[in-house]
Amino acid sequence: MAVTRQTENDRVVRLIGAYREKGDRRAVERIFAMHGKILNHIVRRYASSSGEPYEDLLQVGYVGLIKAVNGYKTDSAAGFSSYAYAMIDGELRHHFRDTALMRRPRWARSLYSKISESTTRLSAKLARPPLVEEIAEDVNVTPEGVLAVMKIFSDTNVYFLDGGSENGEELNLSVIRSLQYETFSLPVEDRILLEHGLESLSELQQKVVYLFFYKDLSQTEIGRRLGLPQRKVSRIIASATKSLKEKLSQRW
């Protein structure tokens, strides 16, 4: 059995050499054919557990396999099959992680980025992993809030602003609060509520509110950009503002 595996790996190494040195696409196709069972096994496992279409995940798996072809060290003691398995599995994990991250609220992605940058910076400065309290002080969020945000990104469950997740697990978002107020900056708890309110608006309302309040465009400029009369823009701003006020007053 060991001899057979070694012989197969030698064949793969030769095919990889043909691809890298001569650009032989047939060599890559042969490698794909040799590892089709591994690819299908991993993809089917993820498709059955995630509910995503097999064909879509198969394309992601192919990306992992081609990365294995490009990245495998032909003098490695580890066989190509083991390396390819890890690369395919890793590519699919990255796919689900990135998909899940994009489904997180914008405020959560922004705050998680700040926490990650703070952790890296403090680790270099302190020559050790920082304490949660040290990260909290650096990003101006309560320690409980830091832990809550880290929980949001710790697995593939998607947490919502109402405190629940896809699997019914509870998450207390009320602990995500600023430690102290900063000049010209909304406290994080207010930003969370504001974004939640904005998400309740229609797509057109969101565009107008963004251009008016965030980009500081006049109603006339917004009308030209969106192809709307100035009066229509004015009515949209008024209705969106009223809706936001009513939405946020329910939470404060």
C-alpha positions as CSV (number, residue, x, y, z in Angstrom):
1,M,0.0,0.0,0.0
2,A,2.8,2.4,0.9
3,V,4.6,1.7,-2.3
4,T,1.4,2.4,-4.3
5,R,0.9,5.7,-2.5
6,Q,4.5,6.6,-3.2
7,T,4.1,5.7,-6.8
8,E,0.9,7.8,-7.1
9,N,2.6,10.8,-5.4
10,D,5.5,10.5,-7.8
11,R,3.1,10.7,-10.7
12,V,1.5,13.8,-9.2
13,V,4.9,15.4,-8.7
14,R,5.7,14.7,-12.4
15,L,2.4,16.2,-13.5
16,I,2.9,19.3,-11.3
17,G,6.3,19.7,-12.9
18,A,4.8,19.5,-16.4
19,Y,2.2,22.1,-15.5
20,R,4.6,24.5,-13.8
21,E,7.4,24.2,-16.4
22,K,5.4,23.8,-19.6
23,G,2.0,25.1,-18.7
24,D,0.5,21.7,-19.6
25,R,-3.2,22.1,-18.8
26,R,-3.7,18.4,-19.4
27,A,-1.5,17.7,-16.5
28,V,-3.8,19.7,-14.2
29,E,-6.8,17.9,-15.6
30,R,-5.1,14.6,-14.8
31,I,-4.5,15.7,-11.2
32,F,-8.1,16.8,-10.9
33,A,-9.2,13.4,-12.2
34,M,-6.9,11.5,-9.7
35,H,-8.3,13.5,-6.8
36,G,-12.0,13.7,-7.8
37,K,-13.1,11.3,-5.0
38,I,-11.4,13.5,-2.3
39,L,-12.9,16.6,-3.8
40,N,-16.4,15.1,-4.0
41,H,-16.2,13.7,-0.5
42,I,-15.3,17.0,1.1
43,V,-17.8,19.0,-0.9
44,R,-20.7,16.6,-0.2
45,R,-20.0,16.8,3.5
46,Y,-20.2,20.6,3.5
47,A,-23.3,20.6,1.1
48,S,-25.2,18.2,3.4
49,S,-24.4,20.2,6.6
50,S,-24.9,23.7,5.1
51,G,-27.7,23.3,2.6
52,E,-25.8,25.2,0.0
53,P,-26.0,23.8,-3.6
54,Y,-23.5,21.1,-4.3
55,E,-22.5,22.6,-7.6
56,D,-21.7,26.0,-6.0
57,L,-19.5,24.4,-3.4
58,L,-17.8,22.2,-6.0
59,Q,-16.5,25.4,-7.7
60,V,-15.1,26.5,-4.4
61,G,-13.5,23.1,-3.9
62,Y,-11.9,23.4,-7.3
63,V,-10.3,26.6,-6.2
64,G,-8.7,24.9,-3.3
65,L,-7.5,22.1,-5.5
66,I,-5.8,24.4,-7.9
67,K,-4.2,26.2,-5.0
68,A,-2.9,22.9,-3.9
69,V,-1.4,22.3,-7.3
70,N,0.3,25.8,-7.2
71,G,1.4,25.6,-3.6
72,Y,2.6,22.0,-3.1
73,K,6.3,21.6,-2.4
74,T,7.4,18.7,-4.5
75,D,10.2,17.8,-2.1
76,S,7.8,17.7,0.8
77,A,7.6,14.6,3.0
78,A,3.8,14.9,3.1
79,G,1.9,13.4,0.2
80,F,0.0,15.7,-2.3
81,S,-3.3,14.0,-1.4
82,S,-3.0,15.1,2.2
83,Y,-2.0,18.6,1.2
84,A,-4.9,18.8,-1.3
85,Y,-7.4,17.6,1.3
86,A,-6.3,20.4,3.7
87,M,-6.4,23.1,0.9
88,I,-9.8,22.1,-0.3
89,D,-11.2,21.9,3.2
90,G,-9.6,25.2,4.1
91,E,-11.0,26.9,1.0
92,L,-14.5,25.8,1.8
93,R,-14.1,26.9,5.4
94,H,-13.0,30.3,4.2
95,H,-16.0,30.5,1.9
96,F,-18.4,29.9,4.8
97,R,-16.5,32.3,7.0
98,D,-16.5,35.1,4.5
99,T,-20.2,34.5,3.6
100,A,-21.1,34.6,7.3
101,L,-19.0,37.8,7.8
102,M,-20.8,39.6,5.1
103,R,-24.1,38.8,6.7
104,R,-23.1,40.4,10.0
105,P,-24.3,44.0,10.6
106,R,-22.0,46.8,9.4
107,W,-21.5,48.1,12.9
108,A,-20.4,44.6,14.0
109,R,-17.9,44.2,11.2
110,S,-16.5,47.7,11.9
111,L,-16.1,47.0,15.6
112,Y,-14.7,43.6,15.1
113,S,-12.0,45.1,12.8
114,K,-11.1,47.6,15.5
115,I,-10.8,44.9,18.1
116,S,-8.7,42.7,15.8
117,E,-6.4,45.7,15.1
118,S,-6.2,46.5,18.7
119,T,-5.3,43.0,19.6
120,T,-2.5,42.9,17.1
121,R,-1.1,46.3,18.1
122,L,-1.2,45.6,21.9
123,S,0.3,42.2,21.4
124,A,3.3,43.8,19.7
125,K,3.5,46.5,22.3
126,L,3.1,44.3,25.4
127,A,5.0,41.3,24.0
128,R,2.1,39.1,25.2
129,P,-1.6,38.6,24.4
130,P,-3.6,41.6,25.7
131,L,-6.2,41.2,28.4
132,V,-9.8,41.8,27.5
133,E,-9.8,44.9,29.7
134,E,-6.8,46.3,27.9
135,I,-8.5,45.8,24.5
136,A,-11.7,47.3,25.9
137,E,-9.9,50.4,27.0
138,D,-8.1,50.8,23.7
139,V,-11.3,50.5,21.6
140,N,-13.5,52.3,24.1
141,V,-16.0,49.5,24.5
142,T,-17.0,47.6,27.7
143,P,-15.1,44.3,28.3
144,E,-18.4,42.5,28.1
145,G,-19.1,44.3,24.8
146,V,-15.7,43.1,23.4
147,L,-16.5,39.5,24.4
148,A,-19.9,39.8,22.8
149,V,-18.5,41.1,19.5
150,M,-15.9,38.3,19.5
151,K,-18.7,35.8,20.1
152,I,-20.5,37.1,17.0
153,F,-17.5,36.2,14.9
154,S,-16.4,33.1,16.7
155,D,-18.5,30.6,14.7
156,T,-20.7,30.4,11.7
157,N,-23.9,31.3,13.4
158,V,-25.4,34.6,12.3
159,Y,-26.5,36.8,15.1
160,F,-29.2,39.4,14.7
161,L,-29.9,42.8,16.3
162,D,-32.8,41.4,18.3
163,G,-30.3,39.3,20.3
164,G,-31.0,35.9,18.7
165,S,-29.1,33.8,16.2
166,E,-29.9,31.3,13.5
167,N,-29.8,28.5,15.9
168,G,-31.8,30.3,18.6
169,E,-28.8,31.1,20.8
170,E,-29.2,34.3,22.8
171,L,-26.8,37.2,22.6
172,N,-27.1,40.2,24.9
173,L,-26.3,43.2,22.7
174,S,-27.1,45.6,25.6
175,V,-23.6,45.0,27.0
176,I,-21.9,46.5,23.9
177,R,-21.5,50.1,25.2
178,S,-18.9,52.8,25.0
179,L,-16.8,53.2,28.2
180,Q,-16.8,57.0,27.8
181,Y,-18.2,59.5,25.4
182,E,-16.0,60.9,22.7
183,T,-16.4,64.3,21.1
184,F,-18.1,64.3,17.7
185,S,-18.6,60.5,17.9
186,L,-21.8,58.6,18.6
187,P,-21.5,56.0,21.4
188,V,-21.4,52.5,20.0
189,E,-24.7,51.6,21.5
190,D,-26.3,54.5,19.7
191,R,-24.6,53.5,16.4
192,I,-26.1,50.0,16.8
193,L,-29.6,51.4,17.2
194,L,-29.1,53.9,14.4
195,E,-28.0,51.2,11.9
196,H,-30.9,49.0,13.0
197,G,-33.3,51.8,12.3
198,L,-31.7,52.5,8.9
199,E,-32.1,48.8,7.9
200,S,-35.8,49.2,8.5
201,L,-36.1,51.9,5.7
202,S,-36.8,51.1,2.1
203,E,-33.9,50.9,-0.3
204,L,-34.7,54.3,-1.8
205,Q,-35.0,55.9,1.7
206,Q,-31.6,54.5,2.6
207,K,-30.0,55.9,-0.5
208,V,-31.5,59.4,0.1
209,V,-30.6,59.4,3.8
210,Y,-27.0,58.3,3.0
211,L,-26.5,61.0,0.4
212,F,-28.2,63.7,2.5
213,F,-26.8,63.0,6.0
214,Y,-23.5,61.1,5.2
215,K,-22.4,62.7,1.9
216,D,-23.9,66.1,2.7
217,L,-25.5,66.6,-0.7
218,S,-28.3,69.1,-1.2
219,Q,-31.7,67.9,-2.1
220,T,-31.3,69.2,-5.6
221,E,-28.0,67.3,-6.0
222,I,-29.6,64.1,-4.7
223,G,-32.5,64.5,-7.1
224,R,-30.1,64.8,-10.1
225,R,-28.1,61.8,-9.0
226,L,-31.2,59.6,-8.5
227,G,-33.4,61.1,-11.2
228,L,-36.0,62.4,-8.8
229,P,-37.7,65.8,-8.4
230,Q,-36.4,67.9,-5.5
231,R,-39.8,67.9,-3.9
232,K,-39.8,64.0,-4.0
233,V,-36.4,64.0,-2.3
234,S,-37.7,66.3,0.4
235,R,-40.7,64.1,1.1
236,I,-38.5,61.0,1.2
237,I,-36.2,62.7,3.8
238,A,-39.1,63.7,5.9
239,S,-40.7,60.3,5.8
240,A,-37.4,58.5,6.5
241,T,-36.6,60.9,9.4
242,K,-40.1,60.3,10.9
243,S,-39.7,56.5,10.5
244,L,-36.3,56.6,12.1
245,K,-37.5,58.7,15.0
246,E,-40.4,56.3,15.7
247,K,-38.2,53.2,15.3
248,L,-35.5,54.5,17.6
249,S,-37.9,55.9,20.2
250,Q,-39.2,52.4,20.8
251,R,-35.7,51.2,21.8
252,W,-34.5,54.2,23.9
